[in-house]
Amino acid sequence: MNALVLVFAALGVFVIGYRYYGLFIARRVLGINDSIDTPAVAMADGHDYQKTSRYVLFGHHFAAISAAGPLLGPVLAAQFGYLPGALWIIFGAVLGGAVHDMVTLFASVRYKGRGLAAIAEAETGRTAGVVAAVSIYFILSLALAGLTLAVISALVKSAWGAFTLFATVPIALIMGLYMYKLRPGDVRGASVIGVALFFAAVFAGPYVVENPALSRIFSLSRGQLAIIIPLYGFFASVLPVWLLLCPRDYLSSYLKIGTIAMLAVGIALLHPTLQMPAVTPYATEGGPVIPGRVFPFVFITIACGAISGFHSIIASGTTPKMIAGERDIPFIGFGAMLMEGFVAIMALIAACVLVPADYFAINTTSEVYRTLGMTPVHLPEISAAVGEDLRSRPGGAVSLAVGMAYIFSSIRGMERLMAYWYHFAIMFEALFILTAIDTGTRVGRFFLQELLGKAVPALGRQRWMPGIIVTSALFIAPWAWLVHKGDIATVWPVFGLSNQLLSVTALTVCTTMLIRTGKARYAWITLLPAAAMTVVTMTAGYESVMSNYLPNGNYPLAGIAVFLMALLAVTIAVSVRRWFALLSVKVTVKDKFGDMVLETVDE
């Protein structure tokens, strides 16, 4: 199949989905009202609550939600063939992920920017709030540990990648000071400055590698990166949102979207053929890259590329505290998810243009590869061009970088730049992931402030700097410890399960909100994806425990998986009870926003 057909298919569905389905939900179902002051206006404090340009906020939100999932998940799922992953990304993003993100964002805006746990408690009851809080803590800790390990894997001993990545911090500080202090509101000028400085840093990377002194400074070990990245997360959590976090994520979105656009142009010029079959035998037998069948593991593995519970944490974390008006909710909530879906499609294409024998040589161990009866085709010459042995480098990052480099270096005039494009892709992946770490850490601080503030009110004060510092440090400590003690193989599988379980929690809470606000006839919009993901995640959890964790003696992961599934069962039970109670209400009342609802709550 020609890769260009898949690109146009995805773009067509996404455009139609946004124009008709997304705007229908925003206007008819949610009833967005731009005359209502958002938290960024009503509660502005210049630290966390800050009215922000819709384009800057789109960049921040997209950068925060699009971490490793849309890049690595589709690459790993390519073992089943290109068709299962493509169908799930295209239709799952429109009908599931974008709905999940937008409705959660709307709910948080109406709840004064509060987090998902607080919304769950208000809508469904204290039990659901506690379950959501525990789920959020688990997923954030596991996610940030897994994401940090992925960044470390990409950057260890990579002077070029580390230099470029670290350069984005001072560039973001310059942009923040310019945009909010020197020339308030001048987004265009800040963008020009930031992009110019950023690309200067990108092109300076090879010179850093060639300079012995600079190369030694930026060729960091695993242990050094395991200290630096959590430390960066701490400062991103403590400093005002306009100074570092928002401008840096906005800046990184240029590279993310720009690189994916370049990849699309490369595909348009080359018309590469997808070498991976539409469906492989591993779809029914279980494969060497992902131990399991296409159902349910393609849904768990692709994760953020189609639907992700992690997004609900961002949509009820930093973004609702910065959105200028409700009119921006569909553009940011629905639109950013579709952009992420397009990234996932491009990652799937980059993996599937590789010859299957080369793909499996990269993504399996040498012992497993010998059992497949395959022989590498182009991988030896690609390894020679890159200057690294690319065999047995599982995890998806290397095969994605090879696929991207293969496409870019096939363009006329770039045939000798395979090594450049490969290292550029590795840096691109690390930057993609790091933007979720900084925002996730800040959201974790919000979560602890809400939680601990009930026992120690001072810690819940948003503007009290000692409380901000203490809660940031308390949240970072556990996932930093996981980074030092664990590895990607032990942390990532449980993150994938907890991630999709949280998406079900968010969708059930949103379903409750729709019923309570008199929109029961539209509740299917969130209820159907919630039901589908419940079946998928419960099946994946059961198969992981019975076929993977217990047979291999991995009892801690088995225990965590069972615990998370039990939390989901409790959430569904209390939600269904709440739905029946609401549906029995016969008289409507007017809430503070002027809408007729079945019951009012404390927003």
C-alpha positions as CSV (number, residue, x, y, z in Angstrom):
1,M,0.0,0.0,0.0
2,N,1.2,3.5,-0.8
3,A,1.9,5.5,2.4
4,L,0.4,8.6,0.9
5,V,-3.1,7.0,0.8
6,L,-2.9,6.5,4.6
7,V,-1.8,10.1,5.1
8,F,-4.8,11.5,3.1
9,A,-7.2,9.1,4.8
10,A,-6.2,10.2,8.2
11,L,-6.3,13.9,7.3
12,G,-9.7,13.6,5.7
13,V,-11.3,11.8,8.7
14,F,-9.7,14.2,11.1
15,V,-10.9,17.3,9.3
16,I,-14.5,16.0,8.9
17,G,-14.4,14.8,12.5
18,Y,-13.5,18.2,13.9
19,R,-15.8,20.2,11.6
20,Y,-18.9,18.1,12.3
21,Y,-18.5,15.9,15.3
22,G,-16.2,18.1,17.5
23,L,-18.1,21.3,17.0
24,F,-21.5,19.6,17.4
25,I,-20.4,18.3,20.8
26,A,-19.0,21.6,21.8
27,R,-21.9,23.8,20.8
28,R,-25.0,21.5,21.1
29,V,-24.0,19.1,23.8
30,L,-21.7,21.0,26.1
31,G,-23.2,24.4,25.3
32,I,-19.9,26.4,25.5
33,N,-20.6,30.0,26.5
34,D,-17.9,32.6,25.9
35,S,-19.7,35.1,28.1
36,I,-18.7,33.1,31.2
37,D,-15.4,34.1,32.7
38,T,-12.9,31.2,32.6
39,P,-10.7,30.4,35.7
40,A,-7.8,32.2,33.9
41,V,-9.8,35.4,34.0
42,A,-11.8,35.1,37.2
43,M,-9.0,33.7,39.3
44,A,-5.9,35.2,37.6
45,D,-2.9,35.1,39.9
46,G,0.1,35.5,37.5
47,H,1.5,32.1,38.7
48,D,-0.8,29.2,37.7
49,Y,-4.0,31.0,36.5
50,Q,-2.9,33.0,33.5
51,K,-4.9,34.1,30.5
52,T,-3.0,32.8,27.5
53,S,-3.2,33.2,23.7
54,R,-5.1,30.3,22.2
55,Y,-2.2,29.5,19.9
56,V,0.4,29.5,22.7
57,L,-1.9,27.4,24.8
58,F,-2.5,25.0,21.9
59,G,1.2,24.5,21.7
60,H,1.5,24.0,25.5
61,H,-1.4,21.5,25.6
62,F,-0.3,19.6,22.5
63,A,3.3,19.4,23.8
64,A,2.1,18.2,27.2
65,I,-0.3,15.4,26.0
66,S,1.9,14.1,23.2
67,A,4.7,12.2,24.9
68,A,6.1,8.8,24.1
69,G,2.7,7.2,23.3
70,P,2.0,8.6,19.8
71,L,5.6,7.9,18.8
72,L,6.5,4.6,20.3
73,G,3.1,2.9,20.6
74,P,2.3,2.8,16.9
75,V,5.8,1.6,16.1
76,L,5.5,-1.3,18.5
77,A,2.0,-2.1,17.3
78,A,3.3,-2.4,13.7
79,Q,4.1,-6.0,14.5
80,F,0.4,-6.7,13.9
81,G,0.5,-5.1,10.4
82,Y,-0.3,-1.5,9.5
83,L,-4.1,-1.9,9.2
84,P,-5.1,-2.6,12.9
85,G,-3.1,0.3,14.2
86,A,-4.2,2.7,11.4
87,L,-7.9,2.0,12.0
88,W,-7.7,2.4,15.7
89,I,-5.7,5.6,15.5
90,I,-7.9,7.3,12.9
91,F,-11.3,6.4,14.3
92,G,-10.3,6.0,18.0
93,A,-8.8,9.6,18.0
94,V,-12.1,11.1,16.7
95,L,-14.7,9.1,18.5
96,G,-12.7,8.4,21.7
97,G,-9.6,10.4,22.4
98,A,-10.7,13.9,21.2
99,V,-14.1,13.5,23.0
100,H,-12.4,12.4,26.2
101,D,-10.0,15.4,26.1
102,M,-12.5,18.1,25.2
103,V,-15.2,17.1,27.6
104,T,-12.7,16.7,30.5
105,L,-11.3,20.2,29.7
106,F,-14.8,21.7,29.6
107,A,-15.7,20.1,33.0
108,S,-12.5,21.4,34.6
109,V,-13.1,24.9,33.2
110,R,-16.6,24.9,34.7
111,Y,-15.1,23.6,38.0
112,K,-12.7,26.5,38.3
113,G,-9.7,24.6,36.9
114,R,-9.9,21.8,39.5
115,G,-8.5,18.4,38.9
116,L,-10.2,15.2,37.9
117,A,-10.3,13.8,41.4
118,A,-12.2,16.8,42.7
119,I,-14.6,16.7,39.7
120,A,-15.2,13.0,40.3
121,E,-16.0,13.7,44.0
122,A,-18.4,16.5,43.2
123,E,-20.2,14.6,40.4
124,T,-20.2,11.1,41.7
125,G,-19.4,11.1,45.4
126,R,-16.5,10.8,47.8
127,T,-15.8,7.1,46.9
128,A,-15.3,8.0,43.2
129,G,-13.1,11.0,44.2
130,V,-10.9,8.8,46.3
131,V,-10.6,6.2,43.6
132,A,-9.8,8.8,41.0
133,A,-7.2,10.4,43.3
134,V,-5.4,7.0,43.8
135,S,-5.6,6.3,40.1
136,I,-4.1,9.7,39.2
137,Y,-1.3,9.3,41.7
138,F,-0.4,5.8,40.3
139,I,-0.6,6.9,36.7
140,L,1.4,10.1,37.2
141,S,4.2,8.4,39.1
142,L,4.4,5.5,36.7
143,A,4.1,7.8,33.6
144,L,6.7,10.3,34.7
145,A,9.1,7.4,35.7
146,G,8.5,5.7,32.3
147,L,8.8,8.9,30.3
148,T,12.0,9.9,32.1
149,L,13.5,6.4,31.4
150,A,12.6,6.8,27.8
151,V,14.4,10.2,27.6
152,I,17.4,8.8,29.4
153,S,17.5,5.9,26.9
154,A,17.5,8.4,24.0
155,L,20.0,10.9,25.5
156,V,22.6,8.8,27.3
157,K,26.0,9.7,25.9
158,S,24.4,11.8,23.1
159,A,26.0,15.2,23.3
160,W,24.1,16.6,20.3
161,G,20.7,15.6,21.7
162,A,21.5,16.7,25.3
163,F,22.8,20.1,24.2
164,T,19.8,20.9,22.0
165,L,17.4,19.7,24.6
166,F,18.9,21.8,27.4
167,A,19.2,24.8,25.2
168,T,15.4,25.0,25.1
169,V,15.3,26.0,28.8
170,P,17.1,29.4,28.6
171,I,15.4,30.0,25.2
172,A,12.0,29.5,26.9
173,L,13.0,31.9,29.8
174,I,13.9,34.6,27.2
175,M,10.5,34.0,25.4
176,G,8.6,34.2,28.6
177,L,10.2,37.4,29.8
178,Y,9.7,39.0,26.4
179,M,6.1,37.9,25.9
180,Y,4.9,38.7,29.4
181,K,7.2,41.5,30.7
182,L,9.1,43.3,27.9
183,R,6.4,43.2,25.2
184,P,3.2,41.9,26.8
185,G,1.0,40.0,24.4
186,D,3.6,40.0,21.5
187,V,3.3,36.3,20.7
188,R,4.6,36.8,17.1
189,G,7.8,38.5,18.2
190,A,8.4,35.9,20.9
191,S,7.8,33.1,18.4
192,V,10.3,34.6,15.9
193,I,13.0,34.9,18.7
194,G,12.3,31.5,20.1
195,V,12.3,29.6,16.8
196,A,15.4,31.4,15.5
197,L,17.3,30.6,18.7
198,F,16.0,27.0,18.7
199,F,17.1,26.2,15.2
200,A,20.5,27.8,15.9
201,A,20.8,25.3,18.8
202,V,19.7,22.4,16.6
203,F,22.3,23.2,13.9
204,A,25.0,23.8,16.5
205,G,24.6,20.2,17.7
206,P,27.1,18.6,15.3
207,Y,29.7,21.2,16.3
208,V,29.2,20.4,19.9
209,V,29.9,16.7,19.1
210,E,33.1,17.6,17.3
211,N,34.4,19.9,20.1
212,P,36.1,17.6,22.6
213,A,35.5,19.9,25.6
214,L,31.8,20.5,24.9
215,S,31.3,16.8,23.9
216,R,32.5,15.8,27.4
217,I,30.2,18.2,29.1
218,F,27.1,17.1,27.3
219,S,27.9,13.4,27.0
220,L,25.9,12.5,30.1
221,S,25.7,9.2,31.9
222,R,22.4,7.5,32.9
223,G,23.0,8.5,36.5
224,Q,23.6,12.2,35.7
225,L,20.5,12.3,33.5
226,A,18.5,10.6,36.3
227,I,19.3,13.6,38.5
228,I,19.1,16.4,36.0
229,I,15.6,15.5,34.6
230,P,13.8,15.4,37.9
231,L,15.5,18.6,38.9
232,Y,14.2,20.2,35.8
233,G,10.8,18.9,36.6
234,F,11.0,20.6,40.1
235,F,11.8,24.0,38.6
236,A,9.1,23.7,35.9
237,S,6.6,23.0,38.8
238,V,7.7,25.8,41.1
239,L,8.4,28.7,38.7
240,P,5.5,30.8,37.3
241,V,3.8,29.1,34.4
242,W,4.4,32.0,32.0
243,L,8.2,32.0,32.7
244,L,9.3,28.5,31.8
245,L,6.6,25.8,31.3
246,C,4.3,27.5,28.8
247,P,6.9,29.1,26.5
248,R,9.1,26.0,26.5
249,D,6.2,23.7,25.6
250,Y,5.0,26.3,23.0
251,L,8.6,26.3,21.5
252,S,8.9,22.6,21.4
253,S,5.5,22.3,19.6
254,Y,7.2,24.1,16.6
255,L,9.7,21.2,16.4
256,K,7.1,18.6,16.9
257,I,4.6,19.8,14.4
258,G,7.4,21.0,12.0
259,T,9.1,17.6,12.0
260,I,5.9,15.8,11.4
261,A,5.0,18.2,8.6
262,M,8.5,17.6,7.0
263,L,7.8,13.8,7.3
264,A,4.5,14.3,5.5
265,V,6.2,16.3,2.7
266,G,8.8,13.5,2.4
267,I,6.1,10.9,2.0
268,A,4.3,13.1,-0.5
269,L,7.6,13.4,-2.6
270,L,8.7,9.8,-2.3
271,H,5.3,7.9,-2.3
272,P,7.0,5.1,-0.2
273,T,5.4,1.7,-0.1
274,L,4.4,0.2,3.2
275,Q,6.6,-2.9,3.4
276,M,4.8,-4.4,6.5
277,P,1.7,-6.4,5.4
278,A,-1.8,-5.1,6.3
279,V,-2.2,-7.9,8.9
280,T,0.6,-10.2,10.0
281,P,0.2,-13.7,11.6
282,Y,1.1,-12.1,14.9
283,A,-2.3,-10.5,15.0
284,T,-3.8,-13.8,16.1
285,E,-0.8,-15.7,17.5
286,G,0.8,-13.0,19.6
287,G,4.1,-11.5,18.5
288,P,7.8,-11.1,19.5
289,V,7.6,-7.4,20.0
290,I,4.4,-7.2,22.1
291,P,3.6,-10.5,23.9
292,G,-0.1,-10.7,23.0
293,R,-2.7,-10.7,20.3
294,V,-4.0,-7.7,18.4
295,F,-7.0,-7.7,20.7
296,P,-6.7,-6.2,23.2
297,F,-3.0,-5.2,23.1
298,V,-3.1,-2.9,20.0
299,F,-5.4,-0.6,22.0
300,I,-3.2,-0.6,25.1
301,T,0.1,-0.2,23.2
302,I,-0.9,2.7,20.9
303,A,-2.4,4.5,23.9
304,C,-1.9,8.3,23.5
305,G,-2.2,8.0,19.7
306,A,-5.9,7.3,20.0
307,I,-7.1,7.7,23.6
308,S,-5.2,8.3,26.8
309,G,-6.1,8.8,30.5
310,F,-3.0,10.9,30.9
311,H,-4.6,13.5,28.8
312,S,-7.4,14.0,31.3
313,I,-4.8,14.9,33.9
314,I,-3.5,17.7,31.6
315,A,-7.0,18.7,30.6
316,S,-7.9,19.2,34.2
317,G,-4.5,20.5,35.2
318,T,-2.5,23.3,33.6
319,T,-4.6,23.9,30.5
320,P,-8.0,24.9,32.1
321,K,-6.1,27.4,34.3
322,M,-4.9,29.3,31.2
323,I,-7.7,29.1,28.7
324,A,-8.9,32.6,27.8
325,G,-12.5,31.8,26.8
326,E,-14.8,28.8,26.4
327,R,-14.7,29.3,22.6
328,D,-11.1,27.9,22.7
329,I,-12.2,24.6,24.2
330,P,-12.8,22.7,21.0
331,F,-9.7,24.1,19.2
332,I,-7.5,23.1,22.1
333,G,-9.2,20.0,23.5
334,F,-10.5,18.3,20.3
335,G,-7.9,19.8,17.9
336,A,-4.8,18.9,19.8
337,M,-5.9,15.3,20.1
338,L,-6.4,15.1,16.4
339,M,-2.9,16.5,15.8
340,E,-1.6,13.8,18.1
341,G,-3.5,11.2,16.1
342,F,-1.7,12.5,13.0
343,V,1.6,12.2,14.7
344,A,0.8,8.6,15.6
345,I,-0.1,7.8,11.9
346,M,3.2,9.2,10.8
347,A,5.1,7.1,13.4
348,L,3.2,4.0,12.2
349,I,4.2,4.8,8.6
350,A,7.9,5.4,9.6
351,A,7.9,1.9,11.1
352,C,6.0,0.2,8.3
353,V,8.2,1.5,5.4
354,L,11.0,-0.7,6.9
355,V,11.4,-4.2,5.5
356,P,9.8,-6.5,8.1
357,A,13.1,-8.4,8.6
358,D,14.8,-5.1,9.5
359,Y,11.9,-4.0,11.8
360,F,12.0,-7.2,13.8
361,A,15.8,-7.2,13.9
362,I,15.7,-3.8,15.7
363,N,12.7,-4.5,18.0
364,T,13.6,-8.0,19.3
365,T,16.5,-9.5,21.2
366,S,19.0,-11.5,19.2
367,E,17.8,-14.7,20.8
368,V,14.2,-14.1,19.8
369,Y,15.2,-12.9,16.3
370,R,16.9,-16.2,15.6
371,T,13.7,-18.0,16.2
372,L,11.9,-15.9,13.5
373,G,13.9,-17.4,10.6
374,M,14.6,-13.9,9.1
375,T,17.7,-12.2,7.8
376,P,18.3,-8.4,7.9
377,V,18.1,-6.8,4.4
378,H,19.1,-3.1,4.6
379,L,19.9,-2.9,8.3
380,P,23.7,-3.6,8.0
381,E,24.2,-0.7,5.6
382,I,21.9,1.6,7.6
383,S,24.0,0.8,10.8
384,A,27.2,1.6,8.9
385,A,25.8,4.9,7.7
386,V,24.6,5.9,11.2
387,G,27.7,4.7,12.9
388,E,25.8,2.5,15.5
389,D,24.8,-1.1,15.7
390,L,21.1,-0.9,15.4
391,R,20.3,-4.6,16.0
392,S,18.4,-5.7,19.1
393,R,17.4,-2.2,20.2
394,P,13.8,-2.8,21.3
395,G,11.4,-0.2,22.7
396,G,10.4,1.5,19.4
397,A,12.6,4.6,19.6
398,V,15.4,3.3,17.4
399,S,13.2,1.8,14.8
400,L,11.2,5.1,14.6
401,A,14.4,7.1,14.2
402,V,15.6,4.7,11.5
403,G,12.3,4.9,9.6
404,M,12.3,8.7,9.8
405,A,15.9,8.9,8.7
406,Y,15.3,6.5,5.9
407,I,12.5,8.7,4.5
408,F,14.4,12.0,4.9
409,S,17.6,10.6,3.4
410,S,15.8,9.2,0.4
411,I,14.9,12.7,-0.8
412,R,17.1,13.9,-3.6
413,G,20.1,15.8,-2.4
414,M,20.0,14.2,1.1
415,E,21.3,10.8,0.4
416,R,24.4,11.2,2.4
417,L,22.7,12.6,5.5
418,M,21.4,9.4,7.0
419,A,23.5,9.9,10.2
420,Y,22.3,13.5,10.6
421,W,18.7,12.6,10.3
422,Y,19.0,9.6,12.6
423,H,20.5,11.7,15.4
424,F,18.0,14.5,14.7
425,A,15.1,12.0,15.1
426,I,16.5,10.7,18.4
427,M,16.7,14.3,19.7
428,F,13.2,14.9,18.4
429,E,11.8,11.9,20.3
430,A,13.5,13.1,23.6
431,L,12.1,16.6,23.2
432,F,8.7,15.2,22.4
433,I,8.7,13.2,25.7
434,L,10.3,15.8,28.0
435,T,7.4,18.2,27.5
436,A,5.0,15.8,29.2
437,I,7.4,15.4,32.1
438,D,7.5,19.1,33.1
439,T,3.7,19.5,32.8
440,G,3.0,16.2,34.5
441,T,5.2,17.3,37.5
442,R,3.3,20.6,37.8
443,V,-0.1,18.8,37.6
444,G,1.2,16.4,40.3
445,R,1.9,19.4,42.5
446,F,-1.7,20.6,41.9
447,F,-2.9,17.2,42.9
448,L,-0.9,17.0,46.2
449,Q,-2.0,20.6,47.0
450,E,-5.6,19.7,46.7
451,L,-5.1,16.4,48.6
452,L,-2.9,17.6,51.5
453,G,-4.6,21.0,51.7
454,K,-7.6,19.2,53.3
455,A,-5.3,18.2,56.3
456,V,-3.0,21.2,56.2
457,P,-4.9,24.2,54.7
458,A,-1.7,26.2,54.1
459,L,-0.4,23.6,51.7
460,G,-3.5,24.0,49.6
461,R,-2.9,27.8,49.0
462,Q,-2.0,28.2,45.4
463,R,0.1,31.3,46.0
464,W,2.1,30.2,49.1
465,M,5.6,29.5,47.8
466,P,6.7,27.3,50.7
467,G,3.7,25.0,50.1
468,I,4.5,25.0,46.3
469,I,8.1,23.9,47.0
470,V,7.2,21.3,49.5
471,T,4.4,19.6,47.5
472,S,6.6,19.7,44.3
473,A,9.4,17.9,46.2
474,L,7.1,15.4,47.7
475,F,5.6,14.5,44.4
476,I,8.9,14.2,42.5
477,A,10.6,12.0,45.1
478,P,8.7,8.7,44.3
479,W,9.0,8.8,40.5
480,A,12.6,9.9,40.8
481,W,13.2,6.9,43.0
482,L,11.6,4.6,40.4
483,V,13.9,6.1,37.8
484,H,16.9,5.1,39.8
485,K,15.7,1.6,40.7
486,G,13.7,0.5,37.7
487,D,13.9,0.2,34.0
488,I,11.6,0.8,31.0
489,A,10.7,-2.9,30.8
490,T,9.3,-3.0,34.3
491,V,7.6,0.4,34.5
492,W,6.1,0.8,31.0
493,P,3.7,-2.2,30.9
494,V,1.8,-1.2,34.1
495,F,1.7,2.4,32.9
496,G,0.0,1.3,29.7
497,L,-2.7,-0.5,31.7
498,S,-3.2,2.3,34.3
499,N,-3.3,4.9,31.5
500,Q,-6.3,3.3,29.8
501,L,-8.0,2.6,33.1
502,L,-7.8,6.3,33.9
503,S,-9.4,7.1,30.5
504,V,-12.4,5.0,31.5
505,T,-12.6,6.8,34.9
506,A,-12.6,10.2,33.1
507,L,-15.2,9.2,30.6
508,T,-17.5,7.8,33.3
509,V,-17.2,11.0,35.3
510,C,-18.0,13.1,32.2
511,T,-21.0,10.8,31.5
512,T,-22.3,11.6,35.0
513,M,-21.8,15.3,34.3
514,L,-23.8,15.1,31.1
515,I,-26.7,13.3,32.8
516,R,-26.7,15.7,35.7
517,T,-26.8,18.7,33.4
518,G,-29.9,17.4,31.6
519,K,-28.0,16.0,28.6
520,A,-28.8,12.3,29.2
521,R,-29.9,11.9,25.5
522,Y,-26.3,12.8,24.5
523,A,-24.6,10.6,27.2
524,W,-23.7,8.0,24.6
525,I,-21.0,10.3,23.4
526,T,-18.8,9.5,26.4
527,L,-20.6,6.3,27.5
528,L,-19.8,4.3,24.4
529,P,-16.0,4.9,24.4
530,A,-16.0,4.3,28.2
531,A,-17.7,0.9,27.7
532,A,-15.4,-0.1,24.8
533,M,-12.2,0.8,26.8
534,T,-13.6,-1.0,29.9
535,V,-13.8,-4.2,27.9
536,V,-10.3,-3.6,26.3
537,T,-8.5,-2.7,29.6
538,M,-10.1,-5.4,31.7
539,T,-9.2,-8.0,29.1
540,A,-5.7,-6.8,28.8
541,G,-5.3,-6.7,32.5
542,Y,-6.5,-10.2,32.9
543,E,-4.3,-11.6,30.1
544,S,-1.3,-9.7,31.4
545,V,-1.7,-11.1,34.9
546,M,-2.5,-14.7,33.8
547,S,-0.2,-15.0,30.8
548,N,2.7,-12.7,31.6
549,Y,3.2,-11.5,35.2
550,L,2.3,-14.6,37.2
551,P,4.0,-17.2,34.9
552,N,7.2,-15.1,35.0
553,G,7.0,-14.6,38.8
554,N,6.4,-10.9,38.6
555,Y,4.1,-10.7,41.6
556,P,4.4,-6.9,42.3
557,L,3.2,-6.0,38.8
558,A,0.5,-8.6,39.0
559,G,-0.7,-7.1,42.3
560,I,-0.7,-3.6,40.9
561,A,-2.6,-4.7,37.8
562,V,-5.3,-6.4,39.9
563,F,-5.5,-3.4,42.3
564,L,-6.0,-1.0,39.3
565,M,-8.7,-3.2,37.8
566,A,-10.5,-3.3,41.2
567,L,-10.4,0.5,41.4
568,L,-12.0,0.7,38.0
569,A,-14.7,-1.8,39.0
570,V,-15.5,0.4,42.0
571,T,-15.7,3.6,39.9
572,I,-18.1,2.0,37.4
573,A,-20.3,0.6,40.2
574,V,-20.7,4.0,42.0
575,S,-21.1,5.8,38.7
576,V,-24.0,3.5,37.5
577,R,-25.7,4.0,40.9
578,R,-25.4,7.7,40.5
579,W,-26.8,7.6,37.0
580,F,-29.9,5.8,38.1
581,A,-30.4,8.3,41.0
582,L,-30.1,11.3,38.6
583,L,-32.4,9.8,36.0
584,S,-35.1,9.4,38.6
585,V,-35.1,13.2,39.2
586,K,-38.2,14.8,37.6
587,V,-37.8,18.5,38.4
588,T,-35.0,20.7,36.9
589,V,-33.3,23.7,38.6
590,K,-31.2,26.5,37.3
591,D,-27.4,26.4,38.0
592,K,-25.0,29.3,38.4
593,F,-24.3,29.3,34.6
594,G,-28.0,29.8,33.8
595,D,-28.5,26.2,32.6
596,M,-31.4,24.0,33.6
597,V,-30.0,20.9,35.3
598,L,-31.2,17.9,37.3
599,E,-29.0,18.8,40.3
600,T,-26.6,21.6,41.2
601,V,-23.1,20.9,42.5
602,D,-20.4,23.1,44.1
603,E,-18.3,24.2,41.1
